[in-house]
Amino acid sequence: MTIHSEREPGEGKPASLQKARSASGTGTLGKAISLLDIVAGSEYPMRFTEILAISDQPRGTLHRQLTNLLEEGLLSVNRDHTYELGFRLLNLASTAWANNQFRIIAEPHLRWLHEQTGETVHLGVLKGSDVIYLDKVEGRQSVRMYSQIGNASPAYCTGVGKAAMACLADDVLEALMLEMKFQRFTEHTLHTPDALRRDIQIIRKTGCAYDREEHEVGIRCIAAPIQSRDRKFLAGVSVTGPAYRISQEALDGWAEPVRQTAQLIMTDMHTRLGPRS
């Protein structure tokens, strides 16, 4: 059993887990999902008082919500009375991942791109101002990426995210940027709307987006956009590797296979998931 040191409620939490997070749920289900988000986003198992400080729910309501989530197997409680995600969520996530038709359609194309480059390939979908990673083919090299399927990253500083955002209409893009909290993760992060606008214009012209150590120091990638015909579904595919091994010239050399992979996924998606005549 892990012993956690004493800490103040909310100490060490990402900004996304502060009070503003509680606004995401209004009804009973929304509040329960908000609690799951809080526990999932914590770097360590949380105590009741810590969840209470962040959730902004009344103590009695919070107690009932946590009890219900425990009974449903969506949360679990440890011997030191801290809360973690329950195993039932793993089963739900596994089923959702296995049955995701878009991922299934994209998988052979991801493997082809991996064969062409030897580096890690990611598939991600744009959700709000984040990109959610749906699939990953690990690189053959000894140094590997620690990204995980299901994780969310800010769209404005990731290759997949910027590629997907480049497909948005200007008014939609502007509205989305108003929602973003630009955080400077590295010295290379595009942390202003103007910088992001300029980069998006280049992506629209070239069909490729770059992450030049913008989200993580030492990590570079090149990505291309995938979109549905109505632009309601936006995604991207990328090749990622460590900066010490992947030069800008190497990234540029992968531009065509990355664009080709995105186009093939898009074509297959429209053919297999489109309306039947």
TORKOL-4160 file (C-alpha; in steps of 0.2 Angstrom, whole numbers, padded with zeros to 4 digits, m for minus):
277
<pt num="1" X="0000" Y="0000" Z="0000"/>
<pt num="2" X="0007" Y="0017" Z="m0005"/>
<pt num="3" X="0008" Y="0030" Z="0009"/>
<pt num="4" X="0005" Y="0048" Z="0004"/>
<pt num="5" X="0012" Y="0063" Z="0013"/>
<pt num="6" X="0001" Y="0076" Z="0021"/>
<pt num="7" X="m0005" Y="0089" Z="0009"/>
<pt num="8" X="m0017" Y="0103" Z="0008"/>
<pt num="9" X="m0033" Y="0100" Z="m0002"/>
<pt num="10" X="m0030" Y="0104" Z="m0020"/>
<pt num="11" X="m0011" Y="0105" Z="m0018"/>
<pt num="12" X="m0002" Y="0099" Z="m0033"/>
<pt num="13" X="m0017" Y="0098" Z="m0045"/>
<pt num="14" X="m0016" Y="0103" Z="m0063"/>
<pt num="15" X="m0026" Y="0120" Z="m0066"/>
<pt num="16" X="m0039" Y="0110" Z="m0076"/>
<pt num="17" X="m0044" Y="0101" Z="m0060"/>
<pt num="18" X="m0047" Y="0117" Z="m0050"/>
<pt num="19" X="m0064" Y="0124" Z="m0046"/>
<pt num="20" X="m0068" Y="0128" Z="m0064"/>
<pt num="21" X="m0069" Y="0109" Z="m0067"/>
<pt num="22" X="m0085" Y="0107" Z="m0057"/>
<pt num="23" X="m0094" Y="0118" Z="m0069"/>
<pt num="24" X="m0094" Y="0103" Z="m0082"/>
<pt num="25" X="m0108" Y="0094" Z="m0073"/>
<pt num="26" X="m0125" Y="0101" Z="m0070"/>
<pt num="27" X="m0137" Y="0086" Z="m0068"/>
<pt num="28" X="m0134" Y="0071" Z="m0057"/>
<pt num="29" X="m0125" Y="0061" Z="m0071"/>
<pt num="30" X="m0115" Y="0077" Z="m0076"/>
<pt num="31" X="m0109" Y="0079" Z="m0058"/>
<pt num="32" X="m0104" Y="0060" Z="m0057"/>
<pt num="33" X="m0094" Y="0062" Z="m0073"/>
<pt num="34" X="m0086" Y="0078" Z="m0066"/>
<pt num="35" X="m0080" Y="0068" Z="m0050"/>
<pt num="36" X="m0073" Y="0054" Z="m0061"/>
<pt num="37" X="m0063" Y="0068" Z="m0071"/>
<pt num="38" X="m0056" Y="0075" Z="m0055"/>
<pt num="39" X="m0050" Y="0058" Z="m0049"/>
<pt num="40" X="m0044" Y="0053" Z="m0066"/>
<pt num="41" X="m0034" Y="0069" Z="m0068"/>
<pt num="42" X="m0025" Y="0068" Z="m0051"/>
<pt num="43" X="m0007" Y="0062" Z="m0050"/>
<pt num="44" X="m0011" Y="0052" Z="m0034"/>
<pt num="45" X="m0026" Y="0044" Z="m0025"/>
<pt num="46" X="m0037" Y="0058" Z="m0017"/>
<pt num="47" X="m0045" Y="0060" Z="0000"/>
<pt num="48" X="m0063" Y="0065" Z="0002"/>
<pt num="49" X="m0058" Y="0082" Z="0008"/>
<pt num="50" X="m0047" Y="0085" Z="m0007"/>
<pt num="51" X="m0061" Y="0080" Z="m0019"/>
<pt num="52" X="m0073" Y="0091" Z="m0009"/>
<pt num="53" X="m0062" Y="0106" Z="m0011"/>
<pt num="54" X="m0061" Y="0104" Z="m0030"/>
<pt num="55" X="m0078" Y="0098" Z="m0034"/>
<pt num="56" X="m0087" Y="0112" Z="m0026"/>
<pt num="57" X="m0102" Y="0101" Z="m0021"/>
<pt num="58" X="m0110" Y="0100" Z="m0004"/>
<pt num="59" X="m0102" Y="0087" Z="0007"/>
<pt num="60" X="m0118" Y="0077" Z="0008"/>
<pt num="61" X="m0121" Y="0077" Z="m0011"/>
<pt num="62" X="m0103" Y="0072" Z="m0013"/>
<pt num="63" X="m0104" Y="0058" Z="m0001"/>
<pt num="64" X="m0119" Y="0051" Z="m0010"/>
<pt num="65" X="m0111" Y="0053" Z="m0027"/>
<pt num="66" X="m0095" Y="0044" Z="m0022"/>
<pt num="67" X="m0105" Y="0030" Z="m0013"/>
<pt num="68" X="m0114" Y="0027" Z="m0030"/>
<pt num="69" X="m0099" Y="0027" Z="m0040"/>
<pt num="70" X="m0091" Y="0014" Z="m0028"/>
<pt num="71" X="m0106" Y="0003" Z="m0029"/>
<pt num="72" X="m0105" Y="0003" Z="m0048"/>
<pt num="73" X="m0087" Y="m0001" Z="m0048"/>
<pt num="74" X="m0082" Y="0016" Z="m0056"/>
<pt num="75" X="m0072" Y="0021" Z="m0041"/>
<pt num="76" X="m0062" Y="0011" Z="m0028"/>
<pt num="77" X="m0057" Y="0015" Z="m0011"/>
<pt num="78" X="m0040" Y="0011" Z="m0003"/>
<pt num="79" X="m0036" Y="0006" Z="0014"/>
<pt num="80" X="m0030" Y="0024" Z="0018"/>
<pt num="81" X="m0047" Y="0030" Z="0012"/>
<pt num="82" X="m0041" Y="0038" Z="m0004"/>
<pt num="83" X="m0051" Y="0036" Z="m0020"/>
<pt num="84" X="m0045" Y="0029" Z="m0037"/>
<pt num="85" X="m0053" Y="0024" Z="m0053"/>
<pt num="86" X="m0062" Y="0007" Z="m0052"/>
<pt num="87" X="m0059" Y="m0008" Z="m0063"/>
<pt num="88" X="m0075" Y="m0007" Z="m0072"/>
<pt num="89" X="m0069" Y="0009" Z="m0081"/>
<pt num="90" X="m0055" Y="m0002" Z="m0088"/>
<pt num="91" X="m0067" Y="m0014" Z="m0095"/>
<pt num="92" X="m0078" Y="0000" Z="m0102"/>
<pt num="93" X="m0063" Y="0008" Z="m0110"/>
<pt num="94" X="m0056" Y="m0008" Z="m0117"/>
<pt num="95" X="m0073" Y="m0012" Z="m0125"/>
<pt num="96" X="m0074" Y="0006" Z="m0132"/>
<pt num="97" X="m0057" Y="0005" Z="m0139"/>
<pt num="98" X="m0059" Y="m0012" Z="m0147"/>
<pt num="99" X="m0076" Y="m0007" Z="m0155"/>
<pt num="100" X="m0070" Y="0010" Z="m0161"/>
<pt num="101" X="m0073" Y="0009" Z="m0180"/>
<pt num="102" X="m0062" Y="0024" Z="m0184"/>
<pt num="103" X="m0048" Y="0016" Z="m0175"/>
<pt num="104" X="m0051" Y="m0001" Z="m0184"/>
<pt num="105" X="m0051" Y="0008" Z="m0201"/>
<pt num="106" X="m0035" Y="0018" Z="m0197"/>
<pt num="107" X="m0025" Y="0003" Z="m0190"/>
<pt num="108" X="m0018" Y="m0004" Z="m0206"/>
<pt num="109" X="m0013" Y="0013" Z="m0212"/>
<pt num="110" X="m0004" Y="0017" Z="m0196"/>
<pt num="111" X="0006" Y="0001" Z="m0197"/>
<pt num="112" X="0011" Y="0005" Z="m0215"/>
<pt num="113" X="0017" Y="0023" Z="m0209"/>
<pt num="114" X="0026" Y="0014" Z="m0195"/>
<pt num="115" X="0035" Y="0003" Z="m0207"/>
<pt num="116" X="0040" Y="0018" Z="m0218"/>
<pt num="117" X="0048" Y="0028" Z="m0204"/>
<pt num="118" X="0052" Y="0016" Z="m0190"/>
<pt num="119" X="0046" Y="0029" Z="m0177"/>
<pt num="120" X="0031" Y="0030" Z="m0166"/>
<pt num="121" X="0014" Y="0034" Z="m0175"/>
<pt num="122" X="m0001" Y="0042" Z="m0166"/>
<pt num="123" X="m0019" Y="0043" Z="m0171"/>
<pt num="124" X="m0029" Y="0057" Z="m0162"/>
<pt num="125" X="m0046" Y="0065" Z="m0163"/>
<pt num="126" X="m0050" Y="0083" Z="m0159"/>
<pt num="127" X="m0062" Y="0085" Z="m0144"/>
<pt num="128" X="m0064" Y="0103" Z="m0139"/>
<pt num="129" X="m0048" Y="0111" Z="m0136"/>
<pt num="130" X="m0039" Y="0095" Z="m0133"/>
<pt num="131" X="m0033" Y="0080" Z="m0144"/>
<pt num="132" X="m0037" Y="0063" Z="m0138"/>
<pt num="133" X="m0025" Y="0049" Z="m0143"/>
<pt num="134" X="m0035" Y="0034" Z="m0150"/>
<pt num="135" X="m0021" Y="0023" Z="m0156"/>
<pt num="136" X="m0002" Y="0021" Z="m0156"/>
<pt num="137" X="0011" Y="0010" Z="m0165"/>
<pt num="138" X="0027" Y="0010" Z="m0155"/>
<pt num="139" X="0043" Y="0014" Z="m0163"/>
<pt num="140" X="0056" Y="0001" Z="m0166"/>
<pt num="141" X="0070" Y="0011" Z="m0158"/>
<pt num="142" X="0076" Y="0009" Z="m0140"/>
<pt num="143" X="0070" Y="0026" Z="m0134"/>
<pt num="144" X="0051" Y="0025" Z="m0134"/>
<pt num="145" X="0037" Y="0038" Z="m0131"/>
<pt num="146" X="0028" Y="0037" Z="m0115"/>
<pt num="147" X="0011" Y="0043" Z="m0123"/>
<pt num="148" X="m0004" Y="0033" Z="m0119"/>
<pt num="149" X="m0020" Y="0029" Z="m0128"/>
<pt num="150" X="m0034" Y="0039" Z="m0121"/>
<pt num="151" X="m0023" Y="0053" Z="m0114"/>
<pt num="152" X="m0028" Y="0071" Z="m0119"/>
<pt num="153" X="m0015" Y="0084" Z="m0124"/>
<pt num="154" X="m0018" Y="0103" Z="m0128"/>
<pt num="155" X="m0022" Y="0104" Z="m0147"/>
<pt num="156" X="m0012" Y="0121" Z="m0149"/>
<pt num="157" X="0005" Y="0113" Z="m0145"/>
<pt num="158" X="0004" Y="0096" Z="m0153"/>
<pt num="159" X="0006" Y="0091" Z="m0171"/>
<pt num="160" X="m0010" Y="0080" Z="m0172"/>
<pt num="161" X="m0020" Y="0094" Z="m0163"/>
<pt num="162" X="m0014" Y="0108" Z="m0174"/>
<pt num="163" X="m0017" Y="0097" Z="m0190"/>
<pt num="164" X="m0035" Y="0094" Z="m0185"/>
<pt num="165" X="m0038" Y="0113" Z="m0180"/>
<pt num="166" X="m0032" Y="0118" Z="m0197"/>
<pt num="167" X="m0048" Y="0110" Z="m0204"/>
<pt num="168" X="m0059" Y="0121" Z="m0194"/>
<pt num="169" X="m0068" Y="0136" Z="m0202"/>
<pt num="170" X="m0060" Y="0153" Z="m0197"/>
<pt num="171" X="m0075" Y="0158" Z="m0185"/>
<pt num="172" X="m0075" Y="0141" Z="m0177"/>
<pt num="173" X="m0056" Y="0142" Z="m0174"/>
<pt num="174" X="m0057" Y="0159" Z="m0167"/>
<pt num="175" X="m0071" Y="0153" Z="m0155"/>
<pt num="176" X="m0060" Y="0139" Z="m0150"/>
<pt num="177" X="m0045" Y="0149" Z="m0146"/>
<pt num="178" X="m0056" Y="0160" Z="m0135"/>
<pt num="179" X="m0058" Y="0144" Z="m0124"/>
<pt num="180" X="m0040" Y="0140" Z="m0123"/>
<pt num="181" X="m0029" Y="0143" Z="m0109"/>
<pt num="182" X="m0012" Y="0145" Z="m0117"/>
<pt num="183" X="0002" Y="0138" Z="m0106"/>
<pt num="184" X="0020" Y="0138" Z="m0111"/>
<pt num="185" X="0026" Y="0120" Z="m0109"/>
<pt num="186" X="0043" Y="0124" Z="m0117"/>
<pt num="187" X="0052" Y="0138" Z="m0124"/>
<pt num="188" X="0046" Y="0133" Z="m0141"/>
<pt num="189" X="0027" Y="0133" Z="m0136"/>
<pt num="190" X="0016" Y="0144" Z="m0147"/>
<pt num="191" X="0008" Y="0152" Z="m0132"/>
<pt num="192" X="m0002" Y="0166" Z="m0140"/>
<pt num="193" X="m0017" Y="0166" Z="m0152"/>
<pt num="194" X="m0007" Y="0176" Z="m0165"/>
<pt num="195" X="0007" Y="0163" Z="m0166"/>
<pt num="196" X="m0006" Y="0149" Z="m0167"/>
<pt num="197" X="m0015" Y="0158" Z="m0181"/>
<pt num="198" X="0001" Y="0160" Z="m0191"/>
<pt num="199" X="0005" Y="0142" Z="m0189"/>
<pt num="200" X="m0012" Y="0136" Z="m0194"/>
<pt num="201" X="m0011" Y="0146" Z="m0210"/>
<pt num="202" X="0005" Y="0137" Z="m0215"/>
<pt num="203" X="m0002" Y="0120" Z="m0210"/>
<pt num="204" X="m0017" Y="0124" Z="m0222"/>
<pt num="205" X="m0005" Y="0128" Z="m0236"/>
<pt num="206" X="0007" Y="0113" Z="m0234"/>
<pt num="207" X="m0005" Y="0100" Z="m0227"/>
<pt num="208" X="0007" Y="0096" Z="m0213"/>
<pt num="209" X="0009" Y="0102" Z="m0195"/>
<pt num="210" X="0024" Y="0101" Z="m0184"/>
<pt num="211" X="0027" Y="0100" Z="m0165"/>
<pt num="212" X="0045" Y="0106" Z="m0163"/>
<pt num="213" X="0047" Y="0102" Z="m0145"/>
<pt num="214" X="0032" Y="0113" Z="m0141"/>
<pt num="215" X="0023" Y="0101" Z="m0129"/>
<pt num="216" X="0038" Y="0091" Z="m0122"/>
<pt num="217" X="0057" Y="0095" Z="m0123"/>
<pt num="218" X="0066" Y="0083" Z="m0134"/>
<pt num="219" X="0051" Y="0077" Z="m0144"/>
<pt num="220" X="0047" Y="0082" Z="m0162"/>
<pt num="221" X="0033" Y="0076" Z="m0173"/>
<pt num="222" X="0025" Y="0079" Z="m0190"/>
<pt num="223" X="0006" Y="0077" Z="m0193"/>
<pt num="224" X="m0007" Y="0078" Z="m0206"/>
<pt num="225" X="m0026" Y="0081" Z="m0204"/>
<pt num="226" X="m0040" Y="0069" Z="m0206"/>
<pt num="227" X="m0058" Y="0075" Z="m0207"/>
<pt num="228" X="m0076" Y="0070" Z="m0211"/>
<pt num="229" X="m0085" Y="0079" Z="m0226"/>
<pt num="230" X="m0095" Y="0090" Z="m0214"/>
<pt num="231" X="m0080" Y="0094" Z="m0203"/>
<pt num="232" X="m0089" Y="0088" Z="m0188"/>
<pt num="233" X="m0076" Y="0074" Z="m0185"/>
<pt num="234" X="m0058" Y="0081" Z="m0185"/>
<pt num="235" X="m0043" Y="0070" Z="m0182"/>
<pt num="236" X="m0024" Y="0068" Z="m0186"/>
<pt num="237" X="m0010" Y="0056" Z="m0189"/>
<pt num="238" X="0008" Y="0059" Z="m0184"/>
<pt num="239" X="0025" Y="0052" Z="m0183"/>
<pt num="240" X="0035" Y="0056" Z="m0167"/>
<pt num="241" X="0052" Y="0054" Z="m0161"/>
<pt num="242" X="0066" Y="0061" Z="m0150"/>
<pt num="243" X="0074" Y="0077" Z="m0156"/>
<pt num="244" X="0092" Y="0071" Z="m0154"/>
<pt num="245" X="0088" Y="0057" Z="m0167"/>
<pt num="246" X="0075" Y="0066" Z="m0178"/>
<pt num="247" X="0081" Y="0081" Z="m0187"/>
<pt num="248" X="0070" Y="0094" Z="m0196"/>
<pt num="249" X="0076" Y="0087" Z="m0212"/>
<pt num="250" X="0070" Y="0069" Z="m0207"/>
<pt num="251" X="0053" Y="0076" Z="m0202"/>
<pt num="252" X="0051" Y="0085" Z="m0219"/>
<pt num="253" X="0056" Y="0069" Z="m0228"/>
<pt num="254" X="0041" Y="0060" Z="m0219"/>
<pt num="255" X="0029" Y="0074" Z="m0225"/>
<pt num="256" X="0023" Y="0064" Z="m0240"/>
<pt num="257" X="0020" Y="0047" Z="m0232"/>
<pt num="258" X="0011" Y="0056" Z="m0217"/>
<pt num="259" X="m0001" Y="0065" Z="m0229"/>
<pt num="260" X="m0004" Y="0050" Z="m0239"/>
<pt num="261" X="m0008" Y="0040" Z="m0223"/>
<pt num="262" X="m0020" Y="0053" Z="m0218"/>
<pt num="263" X="m0028" Y="0053" Z="m0235"/>
<pt num="264" X="m0030" Y="0035" Z="m0236"/>
<pt num="265" X="m0038" Y="0034" Z="m0219"/>
<pt num="266" X="m0050" Y="0048" Z="m0224"/>
<pt num="267" X="m0055" Y="0039" Z="m0240"/>
<pt num="268" X="m0058" Y="0023" Z="m0230"/>
<pt num="269" X="m0068" Y="0032" Z="m0217"/>
<pt num="270" X="m0079" Y="0040" Z="m0229"/>
<pt num="271" X="m0082" Y="0024" Z="m0239"/>
<pt num="272" X="m0085" Y="0012" Z="m0224"/>
<pt num="273" X="m0093" Y="0024" Z="m0212"/>
<pt num="274" X="m0103" Y="0035" Z="m0224"/>
<pt num="275" X="m0122" Y="0034" Z="m0227"/>
<pt num="276" X="m0128" Y="0019" Z="m0237"/>
<pt num="277" X="m0137" Y="0022" Z="m0253"/>
